[in-house]
Amino acid sequence: MGAAVGNNRGMFWRILRRQIFANRGRLFVVLLALAAGAAITAALLNLQIDAKRRLTAEFSVLGPNIVIVPVQTDSEAPSRATLDERILDEVPPTSPDGWSPVNASGYLYLVADLSGPTSRTYQPVVIAGVRRSLADKGVAAMRHNLRPPGGRPCIVGSKVAAQMHLQVGDQVLLHSAAGEEPCRVIFLRNMGDAGDAQVSPELEVAQRLAGLPGRISLVELTARGTSGQVNGYLEALRKRFPNAGVRGVYQFSEAQEKIYSKISGLLTATVVLVLVLTALCVMAAMTNVAMERRNDVGLMKAIGGATRRVVRLFLTEAALLGLVGGLVGAALGILLSMELGKAVFGVAARPRLIVYPIAVGLTILVAIASSFPLRRLAGVRPAAVFRGEA
Amino acid sequence: MFLRLVADSFTRRPRRKLLTGAALALGMAVATAALSVSLDVGDRLAREFRSLGANLVVTPAADSLPLEIGGVDYRPANSGAYLPVADLPKIKAIYWHNNIIAFAPTLETVITVGNPASVAKTSSYIPTHTVQFLGTWVQHAIRTADGSEFVTGIAKTNPWWKVTGRWFDGDERECVVGRKLADELGVTVGSYLMLFTSSKGSEISSNGLTVVGVVDTGGSEDNEIIGPIFIAQQLSGKPGEYRKLYVSALSKPEDSFAKRDPKSMSADEFERWSCSPYVSSIAYSIAQALPGTDVRVIRRVADGEGNILRHVGALLWLVTFAALLAAALAVGASSAASVMERRSEIALMKALGAGRWSVGLLLAAEQLLLAVAGGGIGYALGIILARVVGERIFGVAPAPSMLVLAIIVALAAGVTLLGSAIPLRRAARFQPAPILRGE
């Protein structure tokens, strides 16, 4: 009996092998369809996960998403409330997305008088002393290289420059009750925001002008992550700095969520459609198989093959094809998505291992579901087949 | 004879032809949907991006330097320049008026405000907080040149501002209070606030406002009171004027050409530049329409939007291409399969003396007929599919386009022919005899 079962099993696989390789042209069509479906599915799923990460990076360019301000105790002079500068070093350095650095900038604002290189007339302007965090080393190094020989550097807003007729390279003088500081214009800022009407020297310069050493009036943070992650990070910041006001900037985070949901929706819709198309393709081939194998099935049934076993034979064939097509296609798809990521976002998409089993599983499911036409074989009557009735 | 053979092939096995045709129609439906959605998606996404808020800001050209710290302008109230509100409808008359999604003028003035809690004890309001009052529009209707009405305001230029309660009515003595200030003052929806101009310190009797909402902005406005612009004009003594105008405009991502200085362009280049909806050319035409203004592009928003739009656009074309590829593959494979199954028929024709060209022509004619029928049905199905997808994702269905129909029918014909060409080439090499023997 045991030998018979073993024999049966051996026979099962032998028939299977013959079936699969019986028609190489069709085998190729089916495998190609399944592999292409798996490749596109894997590529799009990988891009979908990656797009989220890329979008948080792209949106972080729009500006800081968290600000830390002093809690105002003196409402008569809100501008005088300040924070300790050390808060900049205490901010957790890693973004809530788990890997990208947090960009932190500290600002000290005051109103001081500015005079140009030639005139001795003074114009009151807002001075925004700025210090960027260590995470922004590139900026710091660039600044260092740009440091002009005469005096410390400052960035001048284009509105200020237009009013005072300033150009890059000019020496200007900042004057306040606490003293006078020279600085050299290294850059004219034209961003269409409040900074266009400000002068930004290094933080220490502004602190000396304000007579507030070691103080800042505002911290701006750019932390990457989804809105849920950023909210968690905000809570952590609030616990860490109970004496400061921590608030989120919603302007960009909302748009980010909205746009990601649109893109994600489109990608999901495409994945579903592509899988349907793959199924269609395999189904077309399987309809042929069903026609062709009427004789084989008739014979199998005539010599005692149960319908269930015959069906199992065909389903195993479909699943095997799905497995092979899926394994090859999904691997290709992940490689493809890395290249596509580079083409779209300029950075290669990171392969996600979770995508691989999902794509392979979906392909097998599609292969099995699309062998639906083989169902007709169950109804084959051996006698009719052998009589030659179509 | 040729036509009879073609017709015969359709009538003899209608079920098989139906199946192949259905595969074709479904594949082309997906291709239609993908194409229609992606042709439309650029506009949709650009519109979504306007939830980032204003990308242009207009200020008086003759203005003195603003001394603004933490959202509060420390200039004396009468210094600097203002602009007339009456000019604003001109914005909807510029060349790019259809691209202007929203705009809102603002006028800010520093005031002191009385805490309503002080009423109980002293029976009169005592000013306790120095804050900024921001006067603006919320749902302001403007009559445009063509007689239609355009409703705009701060709720559209700054859509991320969340109001608990409701926005104020532009004609009523109402206001909304920033979240932080509301907590400090202890006011809620329904409270009554008394405003005092800070310069004199004397009460202006009529400036009591009802709080109708509390607003979360995530910015310095959380410390401000926001109300109708006419109240700000009364408080600052600047009737009919504003100081800043925020404009939200639909624009095309800027390339290097867009960023050139229009003054350095030749006449032709300038023509091309001003006829493209770049944010800088929209800024230019606003500056032309509103004399004495300085129109600036808010670079952070405009550049960030342009970059993301470009990348996302590329991503979506890629996805469309993937869907088209899958559709082509499916249709190609099913037409290949439909030729393969007819090996014996082909063999018989060859045995009867048909050349490979006449066999090829016969099959090609059949496939083309299927392609046109299947492609047409597929297009109709695809339009429905695009409608479903477009409505679910963007809330708006893309308009059907004739261009897509042409592409789809051409694609269907090309792919079916290509798909059947491969097995046909092999069929040409068949020896009829073994096939007819059933080997």
Boltz contact constraints between the chains, C-beta under 6 A:
constraints:
  - contact:
      token1: [A, 29]
      token2: [B, 333]
      max_distance: 6.0
  - contact:
      token1: [A, 33]
      token2: [B, 333]
      max_distance: 6.0
  - contact:
      token1: [A, 36]
      token2: [B, 329]
      max_distance: 6.0
  - contact:
      token1: [A, 40]
      token2: [B, 322]
      max_distance: 6.0
  - contact:
      token1: [A, 40]
      token2: [B, 326]
      max_distance: 6.0
  - contact:
      token1: [A, 58]
      token2: [B, 308]
      max_distance: 6.0
  - contact:
      token1: [A, 61]
      token2: [B, 304]
      max_distance: 6.0
  - contact:
      token1: [A, 62]
      token2: [B, 300]
      max_distance: 6.0
  - contact:
      token1: [A, 62]
      token2: [B, 304]
      max_distance: 6.0
  - contact:
      token1: [A, 63]
      token2: [B, 300]
      max_distance: 6.0
  - contact:
      token1: [A, 75]
      token2: [B, 129]
      max_distance: 6.0
  - contact:
      token1: [A, 76]
      token2: [B, 130]
      max_distance: 6.0
  - contact:
      token1: [A, 79]
      token2: [B, 69]
      max_distance: 6.0
  - contact:
      token1: [A, 109]
      token2: [B, 69]
      max_distance: 6.0
  - contact:
      token1: [A, 111]
      token2: [B, 67]
      max_distance: 6.0
  - contact:
      token1: [A, 125]
      token2: [B, 65]
      max_distance: 6.0
  - contact:
      token1: [A, 126]
      token2: [B, 67]
      max_distance: 6.0
  - contact:
      token1: [A, 126]
      token2: [B, 69]
      max_distance: 6.0
  - contact:
      token1: [A, 163]
      token2: [B, 65]
      max_distance: 6.0
  - contact:
      token1: [A, 191]
      token2: [B, 299]
      max_distance: 6.0
  - contact:
      token1: [A, 192]
      token2: [B, 57]
      max_distance: 6.0
  - contact:
      token1: [A, 192]
      token2: [B, 296]
      max_distance: 6.0
  - contact:
      token1: [A, 192]
      token2: [B, 297]
      max_distance: 6.0
  - contact:
      token1: [A, 192]
      token2: [B, 298]
      max_distance: 6.0
  - contact:
      token1: [A, 192]
      token2: [B, 299]
      max_distance: 6.0
  - contact:
      token1: [A, 194]
      token2: [B, 68]
      max_distance: 6.0
  - contact:
      token1: [A, 197]
      token2: [B, 65]
      max_distance: 6.0
  - contact:
      token1: [A, 197]
      token2: [B, 66]
      max_distance: 6.0
  - contact:
      token1: [A, 247]
      token2: [B, 218]
      max_distance: 6.0
  - contact:
      token1: [A, 248]
      token2: [B, 218]
      max_distance: 6.0
  - contact:
      token1: [A, 249]
      token2: [B, 218]
      max_distance: 6.0
  - contact:
      token1: [A, 250]
      token2: [B, 160]
      max_distance: 6.0
  - contact:
      token1: [A, 250]
      token2: [B, 218]
      max_distance: 6.0
  - contact:
      token1: [A, 251]
      token2: [B, 53]
      max_distance: 6.0
  - contact:
      token1: [A, 251]
      token2: [B, 160]
      max_distance: 6.0
  - contact:
      token1: [A, 254]
      token2: [B, 160]
      max_distance: 6.0
  - contact:
      token1: [A, 255]
      token2: [B, 51]
      max_distance: 6.0
  - contact:
      token1: [A, 255]
      token2: [B, 52]
      max_distance: 6.0
  - contact:
      token1: [A, 258]
      token2: [B, 48]
      max_distance: 6.0
  - contact:
      token1: [A, 259]
      token2: [B, 48]
      max_distance: 6.0
  - contact:
      token1: [A, 262]
      token2: [B, 393]
      max_distance: 6.0
  - contact:
      token1: [A, 265]
      token2: [B, 393]
      max_distance: 6.0
  - contact:
      token1: [A, 269]
      token2: [B, 389]
      max_distance: 6.0
  - contact:
      token1: [A, 270]
      token2: [B, 319]
      max_distance: 6.0
  - contact:
      token1: [A, 270]
      token2: [B, 323]
      max_distance: 6.0
  - contact:
      token1: [A, 273]
      token2: [B, 30]
      max_distance: 6.0
  - contact:
      token1: [A, 273]
      token2: [B, 323]
      max_distance: 6.0
  - contact:
      token1: [A, 274]
      token2: [B, 326]
      max_distance: 6.0
  - contact:
      token1: [A, 277]
      token2: [B, 27]
      max_distance: 6.0
  - contact:
      token1: [A, 277]
      token2: [B, 30]
      max_distance: 6.0
  - contact:
      token1: [A, 277]
      token2: [B, 326]
      max_distance: 6.0
  - contact:
      token1: [A, 277]
      token2: [B, 327]
      max_distance: 6.0
  - contact:
      token1: [A, 277]
      token2: [B, 330]
      max_distance: 6.0
  - contact:
      token1: [A, 280]
      token2: [B, 23]
      max_distance: 6.0
  - contact:
      token1: [A, 280]
      token2: [B, 26]
      max_distance: 6.0
  - contact:
      token1: [A, 280]
      token2: [B, 330]
      max_distance: 6.0
  - contact:
      token1: [A, 281]
      token2: [B, 330]
      max_distance: 6.0
  - contact:
      token1: [A, 281]
      token2: [B, 333]
      max_distance: 6.0
  - contact:
      token1: [A, 284]
      token2: [B, 23]
      max_distance: 6.0
  - contact:
      token1: [A, 284]
      token2: [B, 334]
      max_distance: 6.0
  - contact:
      token1: [A, 284]
      token2: [B, 337]
      max_distance: 6.0
  - contact:
      token1: [A, 285]
      token2: [B, 337]
      max_distance: 6.0
  - contact:
      token1: [A, 288]
      token2: [B, 337]
      max_distance: 6.0
  - contact:
      token1: [A, 288]
      token2: [B, 341]
      max_distance: 6.0
  - contact:
      token1: [A, 340]
      token2: [B, 318]
      max_distance: 6.0
  - contact:
      token1: [A, 344]
      token2: [B, 311]
      max_distance: 6.0
  - contact:
      token1: [A, 344]
      token2: [B, 314]
      max_distance: 6.0
  - contact:
      token1: [A, 344]
      token2: [B, 315]
      max_distance: 6.0
  - contact:
      token1: [A, 345]
      token2: [B, 311]
      max_distance: 6.0
